[in-house]
Amino acid sequence: MVFKLEIVKNKMDDQFVTELFKLLKERAKINNNSSYTSQLIKNPDLLAKKIGEESSELIIDFIKNNKTGIINESADLLYHLLVVWISMGIDPQEIWDELSKRQSQSGIEEKKNRGKIHEK
């Protein structure tokens, strides 16, 4: 079976992540020898490792104030995050809905409600 994949538009707008997500979902269905996305989904340990790797590299570039590195590592992390969502059956709209719920409260308040802030 041959899949015809559309290239995601170069123009960044509010639909970009959704279009990229759809493209990656199609790539996930391809034989894992020709699709990195498919390989990652079939190997959760590798996907978890890549999320950790990209996160660490982003942190390092942030600490070094390396704007180009931050851009590159953010793109890598976003790609791997989308693959995690696909592997777990999470639609981007579920993330947007959660962010929308949090919009009405401060980040400090939201973290306290989840027990994420530790008092010193």
Secondary structure, 3 states (H helix, E strand, C coil): CCCCCCCCCCCCCCCHHHHHHHHHHHHHCCCCCCCHHHHHHHCHHHHHHHHHHHHHHHHHHHHCCCHHHHHHHHHHHHHHHHHHHHHHCCCHHHHHHHHHHHCCCCHHHHHHHCCCCCCC
